[in-house]
Amino acid sequence: MQEKKNFGKKGLTKKSENIAKWYSDVVLRADLADYSEVKGSMIIKPNGYAIWEKVQTVLDKKFKQNDIKNCYFPLLIPNHLLKKEKKHLQGFSPELAVVTYAGGEKLSEPYVLRPTSETIMYKTFADWIHSYRDLPLKINQWCNVIRWEKRTYPFLRTTEFLWQEGHTVHQIEQEAIKMALEALKWYEDFYKDYFAISPYVGIKSEQEKFAGAKTTYSVELVIPNGKALQAATSHNLGDNFSKVFDISFLDNKEKKCHPFQTSWGLSTRSIGGLVLIHGDDSGLILPPKVADPQVVILVIADKEKIQSEKIKKYAQKIYEKLNKNGLRVKLDIDLKYSLGYRINEWEIKGVPLRIEIGQKELKGKKIKFVRRDTFSQSLVFVEDLIIKTKSLLDQIQKDLFAKSEKIKRDLTVEVNTYQEFRKISQAQKVFIRAFWCEDKKCEEKIKQETKFSTRVLEMNKVKENLKGKCVHCGKPAKRKWLFAQAY
């Protein structure tokens, strides 16, 4: 991923022909990210970081509303802390980046660059928590994470990425379960309401859950090529970590108890999902709720300089009117480039709505609007400018969500036999819903034979008690799980 590539200004790879190449083209051409000199790590450019800032703004507000406070823990984690939780260490071992030298000397104990913060945080929680009065403890940190991935892909899988990780400690287990489910709901709502994406939400299998967790909940996105993208997770840790790190408190009867914990996170990987689901052959398409700008005003030059100046002034008034009404607007008056070039650039960058202002608009009472998602055009009376702009942006947001729902629906199939399962898995990438006996041996064989892994047991199917047969072994099965190939 460290190699730079040259991209011309003409054309993008067609999404339907090669989604992987198309994705790389769009990430670079839309100025979301660039390759760096560090293996597997990317540079997040201002356009990409603006999306991440929106994620931060929305989620941080939600966290604070629920009395979750921000903090920051060190990037360097002493190796002995990771070794304390063996399952946790085994889960991350191949991805660890270890510092053995510093200050020109070999360190007496290696430091691990943070793959996640459970271990260093929980050692400290043991010092902070003594009484039931210290609970619940609820914190979050926005930080970078290092996981030494072998195969990297901008946003989707990188050696270094940004995320938020929430950690809570509770007196009783029911509170921890409730917290883990609340965090899951925040993520689900964020994807639906802001990213205009309809995800699958559910429980991970024992094999696929977070190392050391009691239960892992996941948000899974259905990508148009039929692959799954794990886009956020929430973990009920039970008292597993509190016992390992000796976190304890005295209850109101002076009895020593181990508390129950949760951890949950969402990363810049979410941006990759956004690009893959909504983008088209012309580039990025951003949902209005996360787009900045939401509207771009393009000034169309006139042959006469005096007229061009008048058009600019008129466009400036339109800009100010929209801006005063709380819309995020960009005024493009850079006439050094042709109109076609400028339109092409803004389309690649995915701005939801384009307004074109030239001599015709200056003389008349109507303004030309162009939607990025459908390229449909409409003429709007100036007096209806604000109400029509907001209405169009709302409609784009709704239409993008509906498109995501259709992708999910069209790329999910139900099967009853392993013959069907194998036939479909060989023919195309889709989500397969099927009965599974929940034996990890069956799960492993399905993955070996088809490359399809369990994604989730959907939340609305957790309490199901059906009479079915495992799609692989034929043993009794009560619930249908989702399977897919994953990024």
Secondary structure, DSSP 4 states (H G I P E B T S, - for coil): --------SS----TTT-HHHHHHHHHHHTTSEEE-SSTT-EEE-HHHHHHHHHHHHHHHHHHHHTTPEE----SEEEHHHHHHSHHHHHHHGGG--EEEEETTEEEEEEEEE-S-SHHHHHHHHHHH--BGGG--EEEEEEEEEE---SS-BTTTB-SEEEEEEEEEEESSHHHHHHHHHHHHHHHHHHHHHTS----EEEEPPTTTSPTT-SEEEEEEEE-TTS-EEEEEEEEEEETHHHHHTT--EE-TTS-EE--EEEEEEEETHHHHHHHHHH-BTTB----TTT-SSSEEEEEPP-SSHHHHHHHHHHHHHHHHHHHHTT--EEEE--TTS-HHHHHHHHHHHT-SEEEEESHHHHHSSEEEEEETTT--EEEEEGGGHHHHHHHHHHHHHHHHHHHHHHHHHHTEEE-SSHHHHHHHHHH---EEEEEE---HHHHHHHHHHHS-EEEEEEGGGTT----EE-TTT--EE-EEEEEE-B-
